[in-house]
Amino acid sequence: MPTKAVPRSRNVKLAFALCGRYLARVSRHISPKKAANLRSWRVIIVRSRGEYLGSVEAPKEKAAEVAAVTEFGLSEDQRHPLVISPNSK
């Protein structure tokens, strides 16, 4: 029983179009959600002189302080002499 033949070039174009839509939808669902407005903050602890601990990513200064305490394992006493400033890039 003969079927209606479709030109090969049309089949290829259709396959690529469908594949592109599929990949766009899949990548949209798979890609991780980026946290909004993350900034890089420099963390310095003041002892006899300032000691650079590192940098953390957080949206605001208070959140950067909390992130620094957890990331660098600081105690409550070490939390108060922290200096947190935005990293300039």
C-alpha positions in Angstrom: 0.0 0.0 0.0 1.7 3.3 -1.1 1.9 6.1 1.4 2.2 9.7 0.7 5.9 10.5 0.5 7.3 13.6 2.0 10.5 15.0 0.7 13.5 14.2 2.8 14.6 17.8 3.3 11.2 18.6 4.8 11.5 15.6 7.2 15.0 16.7 8.3 13.8 20.3 8.9 10.8 19.0 10.9 13.0 16.7 13.0 15.4 19.5 13.8 12.6 21.9 14.7 11.0 19.4 17.0 14.3 18.4 18.6 15.1 22.1 19.2 11.9 22.7 20.9 12.3 19.6 23.0 15.8 20.6 24.0 14.8 24.1 24.9 12.0 22.8 27.2 14.2 20.2 28.8 17.1 22.6 29.5 14.6 25.1 30.9 13.4 22.5 33.4 16.9 21.1 34.2 18.8 24.3 34.7 19.2 25.3 38.3 17.5 28.4 39.5 20.0 31.2 40.1 19.5 33.1 43.3 18.6 36.6 42.6 21.0 39.5 43.2 23.9 37.6 44.8 26.9 39.8 45.5 30.4 38.9 46.6 31.3 40.1 50.1 34.9 40.3 51.5 35.2 39.1 55.1 37.8 40.4 57.4 38.2 39.7 61.1 39.8 42.4 63.3 42.4 41.1 65.7 45.7 42.9 66.4 45.3 43.8 62.8 42.8 42.9 60.1 43.0 39.3 58.8 41.3 38.4 55.5 39.2 35.3 55.9 37.8 35.0 52.4 34.7 36.0 50.5 31.1 34.8 50.6 28.1 35.1 48.2 25.0 36.7 49.7 22.3 39.3 48.6 22.7 41.6 51.6 25.3 42.4 54.3 23.5 40.7 57.2 23.1 37.5 55.1 26.8 37.7 54.2 27.6 37.9 58.0 25.5 34.8 58.6 27.1 33.0 55.7 30.6 34.0 56.9 30.0 32.6 60.4 28.8 29.3 59.0 31.4 29.0 56.3 34.4 29.9 58.4 33.2 28.2 61.6 33.3 31.4 63.7 32.0 31.5 67.3 29.7 34.1 68.7 32.6 36.0 70.2 34.4 36.1 66.8 31.3 37.4 65.1 31.4 40.9 66.4 34.9 42.0 65.2 33.9 41.0 61.6 34.2 43.6 58.8 32.1 42.8 55.8 32.4 44.9 52.7 31.4 44.4 49.1 34.0 43.0 46.8 34.9 45.4 44.0 35.3 43.8 40.7 
